[in-house]
């Protein structure tokens, strides 16, 4: 049974999402991640297996499929 760790919602749908992860001083975008997405607040939750696959992908010897420029704004 699903329970959202952010809002406490109890229903979700399976979707593929993209997520930016901060790795030391760089950010990486991982696309097409299978996730449960809370119907109430939209928070994505990954399985342990998916989280481990992401970790191995970004910390291992895999090469990115593409590199894209990233615009950075500071609200200060």
PyMOL commands that place a pseudoatom at each C-alpha (Angstrom):
pseudoatom trace, name=CA, resn=UNK, resi=1, chain=A, elem=C, hetatm=0, pos=[0.000, 0.000, 0.000]
pseudoatom trace, name=CA, resn=UNK, resi=2, chain=A, elem=C, hetatm=0, pos=[1.286, 3.469, -0.901]
pseudoatom trace, name=CA, resn=UNK, resi=3, chain=A, elem=C, hetatm=0, pos=[1.636, 6.291, 1.633]
pseudoatom trace, name=CA, resn=UNK, resi=4, chain=A, elem=C, hetatm=0, pos=[3.245, 9.567, 0.561]
pseudoatom trace, name=CA, resn=UNK, resi=5, chain=A, elem=C, hetatm=0, pos=[6.063, 10.638, 2.880]
pseudoatom trace, name=CA, resn=UNK, resi=6, chain=A, elem=C, hetatm=0, pos=[5.348, 14.329, 2.094]
pseudoatom trace, name=CA, resn=UNK, resi=7, chain=A, elem=C, hetatm=0, pos=[1.568, 14.800, 2.354]
pseudoatom trace, name=CA, resn=UNK, resi=8, chain=A, elem=C, hetatm=0, pos=[0.322, 11.455, 3.702]
pseudoatom trace, name=CA, resn=UNK, resi=9, chain=A, elem=C, hetatm=0, pos=[-1.756, 10.767, 0.562]
pseudoatom trace, name=CA, resn=UNK, resi=10, chain=A, elem=C, hetatm=0, pos=[-2.571, 7.135, -0.094]
pseudoatom trace, name=CA, resn=UNK, resi=11, chain=A, elem=C, hetatm=0, pos=[-2.950, 6.900, -3.868]
pseudoatom trace, name=CA, resn=UNK, resi=12, chain=A, elem=C, hetatm=0, pos=[-0.359, 7.123, -6.611]
pseudoatom trace, name=CA, resn=UNK, resi=13, chain=A, elem=C, hetatm=0, pos=[0.128, 6.343, -10.263]
pseudoatom trace, name=CA, resn=UNK, resi=14, chain=A, elem=C, hetatm=0, pos=[3.130, 4.799, -11.983]
pseudoatom trace, name=CA, resn=UNK, resi=15, chain=A, elem=C, hetatm=0, pos=[4.906, 7.254, -14.281]
pseudoatom trace, name=CA, resn=UNK, resi=16, chain=A, elem=C, hetatm=0, pos=[8.315, 7.877, -15.793]
pseudoatom trace, name=CA, resn=UNK, resi=17, chain=A, elem=C, hetatm=0, pos=[9.904, 11.047, -14.396]
pseudoatom trace, name=CA, resn=UNK, resi=18, chain=A, elem=C, hetatm=0, pos=[13.105, 13.065, -14.744]
pseudoatom trace, name=CA, resn=UNK, resi=19, chain=A, elem=C, hetatm=0, pos=[15.074, 14.176, -11.702]
pseudoatom trace, name=CA, resn=UNK, resi=20, chain=A, elem=C, hetatm=0, pos=[18.139, 16.374, -11.129]
pseudoatom trace, name=CA, resn=UNK, resi=21, chain=A, elem=C, hetatm=0, pos=[20.597, 15.025, -8.559]
pseudoatom trace, name=CA, resn=UNK, resi=22, chain=A, elem=C, hetatm=0, pos=[23.441, 16.983, -6.968]
pseudoatom trace, name=CA, resn=UNK, resi=23, chain=A, elem=C, hetatm=0, pos=[26.693, 15.033, -7.104]
pseudoatom trace, name=CA, resn=UNK, resi=24, chain=A, elem=C, hetatm=0, pos=[29.485, 16.865, -5.256]
pseudoatom trace, name=CA, resn=UNK, resi=25, chain=A, elem=C, hetatm=0, pos=[29.820, 20.158, -7.188]
pseudoatom trace, name=CA, resn=UNK, resi=26, chain=A, elem=C, hetatm=0, pos=[27.842, 19.076, -10.244]
pseudoatom trace, name=CA, resn=UNK, resi=27, chain=A, elem=C, hetatm=0, pos=[24.257, 18.355, -11.097]
pseudoatom trace, name=CA, resn=UNK, resi=28, chain=A, elem=C, hetatm=0, pos=[23.110, 15.461, -13.249]
pseudoatom trace, name=CA, resn=UNK, resi=29, chain=A, elem=C, hetatm=0, pos=[19.765, 14.878, -14.901]
pseudoatom trace, name=CA, resn=UNK, resi=30, chain=A, elem=C, hetatm=0, pos=[18.438, 11.322, -14.999]
pseudoatom trace, name=CA, resn=UNK, resi=31, chain=A, elem=C, hetatm=0, pos=[15.526, 10.802, -17.364]
pseudoatom trace, name=CA, resn=UNK, resi=32, chain=A, elem=C, hetatm=0, pos=[12.910, 8.069, -17.729]
pseudoatom trace, name=CA, resn=UNK, resi=33, chain=A, elem=C, hetatm=0, pos=[12.947, 6.972, -14.066]
pseudoatom trace, name=CA, resn=UNK, resi=34, chain=A, elem=C, hetatm=0, pos=[10.077, 4.649, -13.094]
pseudoatom trace, name=CA, resn=UNK, resi=35, chain=A, elem=C, hetatm=0, pos=[8.346, 6.175, -10.061]
pseudoatom trace, name=CA, resn=UNK, resi=36, chain=A, elem=C, hetatm=0, pos=[5.179, 6.207, -8.026]
pseudoatom trace, name=CA, resn=UNK, resi=37, chain=A, elem=C, hetatm=0, pos=[3.789, 9.755, -8.205]
pseudoatom trace, name=CA, resn=UNK, resi=38, chain=A, elem=C, hetatm=0, pos=[1.430, 10.846, -5.434]
pseudoatom trace, name=CA, resn=UNK, resi=39, chain=A, elem=C, hetatm=0, pos=[-2.017, 11.764, -6.786]
pseudoatom trace, name=CA, resn=UNK, resi=40, chain=A, elem=C, hetatm=0, pos=[-2.388, 14.421, -4.084]
pseudoatom trace, name=CA, resn=UNK, resi=41, chain=A, elem=C, hetatm=0, pos=[0.893, 16.398, -4.120]
pseudoatom trace, name=CA, resn=UNK, resi=42, chain=A, elem=C, hetatm=0, pos=[2.855, 15.040, -7.091]
pseudoatom trace, name=CA, resn=UNK, resi=43, chain=A, elem=C, hetatm=0, pos=[5.848, 13.835, -5.059]
pseudoatom trace, name=CA, resn=UNK, resi=44, chain=A, elem=C, hetatm=0, pos=[7.841, 11.085, -6.814]
pseudoatom trace, name=CA, resn=UNK, resi=45, chain=A, elem=C, hetatm=0, pos=[8.904, 7.981, -4.909]
pseudoatom trace, name=CA, resn=UNK, resi=46, chain=A, elem=C, hetatm=0, pos=[11.479, 5.492, -6.221]
pseudoatom trace, name=CA, resn=UNK, resi=47, chain=A, elem=C, hetatm=0, pos=[11.838, 1.832, -5.290]
pseudoatom trace, name=CA, resn=UNK, resi=48, chain=A, elem=C, hetatm=0, pos=[15.038, 0.681, -3.581]
pseudoatom trace, name=CA, resn=UNK, resi=49, chain=A, elem=C, hetatm=0, pos=[16.039, -1.145, -6.760]
pseudoatom trace, name=CA, resn=UNK, resi=50, chain=A, elem=C, hetatm=0, pos=[15.549, 1.990, -8.868]
pseudoatom trace, name=CA, resn=UNK, resi=51, chain=A, elem=C, hetatm=0, pos=[17.474, 4.125, -6.371]
pseudoatom trace, name=CA, resn=UNK, resi=52, chain=A, elem=C, hetatm=0, pos=[20.380, 1.664, -6.507]
pseudoatom trace, name=CA, resn=UNK, resi=53, chain=A, elem=C, hetatm=0, pos=[20.327, 1.635, -10.325]
pseudoatom trace, name=CA, resn=UNK, resi=54, chain=A, elem=C, hetatm=0, pos=[20.480, 5.463, -10.333]
pseudoatom trace, name=CA, resn=UNK, resi=55, chain=A, elem=C, hetatm=0, pos=[23.377, 5.439, -7.858]
pseudoatom trace, name=CA, resn=UNK, resi=56, chain=A, elem=C, hetatm=0, pos=[25.350, 2.963, -9.947]
pseudoatom trace, name=CA, resn=UNK, resi=57, chain=A, elem=C, hetatm=0, pos=[24.593, 4.910, -13.117]
pseudoatom trace, name=CA, resn=UNK, resi=58, chain=A, elem=C, hetatm=0, pos=[25.802, 8.315, -11.910]
pseudoatom trace, name=CA, resn=UNK, resi=59, chain=A, elem=C, hetatm=0, pos=[28.707, 7.068, -9.754]
pseudoatom trace, name=CA, resn=UNK, resi=60, chain=A, elem=C, hetatm=0, pos=[29.850, 4.294, -12.079]
pseudoatom trace, name=CA, resn=UNK, resi=61, chain=A, elem=C, hetatm=0, pos=[31.581, 4.241, -15.419]
pseudoatom trace, name=CA, resn=UNK, resi=62, chain=A, elem=C, hetatm=0, pos=[28.455, 4.962, -17.480]
pseudoatom trace, name=CA, resn=UNK, resi=63, chain=A, elem=C, hetatm=0, pos=[28.697, 7.839, -19.934]
pseudoatom trace, name=CA, resn=UNK, resi=64, chain=A, elem=C, hetatm=0, pos=[25.874, 10.383, -20.233]
pseudoatom trace, name=CA, resn=UNK, resi=65, chain=A, elem=C, hetatm=0, pos=[23.664, 10.011, -23.314]
pseudoatom trace, name=CA, resn=UNK, resi=66, chain=A, elem=C, hetatm=0, pos=[23.887, 13.781, -23.874]
pseudoatom trace, name=CA, resn=UNK, resi=67, chain=A, elem=C, hetatm=0, pos=[25.097, 17.000, -22.269]
pseudoatom trace, name=CA, resn=UNK, resi=68, chain=A, elem=C, hetatm=0, pos=[22.867, 20.082, -22.121]
pseudoatom trace, name=CA, resn=UNK, resi=69, chain=A, elem=C, hetatm=0, pos=[23.494, 23.663, -20.976]
pseudoatom trace, name=CA, resn=UNK, resi=70, chain=A, elem=C, hetatm=0, pos=[21.813, 24.675, -17.736]
pseudoatom trace, name=CA, resn=UNK, resi=71, chain=A, elem=C, hetatm=0, pos=[20.670, 28.170, -16.894]
pseudoatom trace, name=CA, resn=UNK, resi=72, chain=A, elem=C, hetatm=0, pos=[21.212, 29.111, -13.251]
pseudoatom trace, name=CA, resn=UNK, resi=73, chain=A, elem=C, hetatm=0, pos=[19.324, 31.852, -11.420]
pseudoatom trace, name=CA, resn=UNK, resi=74, chain=A, elem=C, hetatm=0, pos=[19.849, 33.091, -7.857]
pseudoatom trace, name=CA, resn=UNK, resi=75, chain=A, elem=C, hetatm=0, pos=[16.964, 34.537, -5.889]
pseudoatom trace, name=CA, resn=UNK, resi=76, chain=A, elem=C, hetatm=0, pos=[18.950, 36.652, -3.477]
for i in range(1, 76): cmd.bond("trace and resi %d" % i, "trace and resi %d" % (i + 1))
show_as sticks, trace
zoom trace
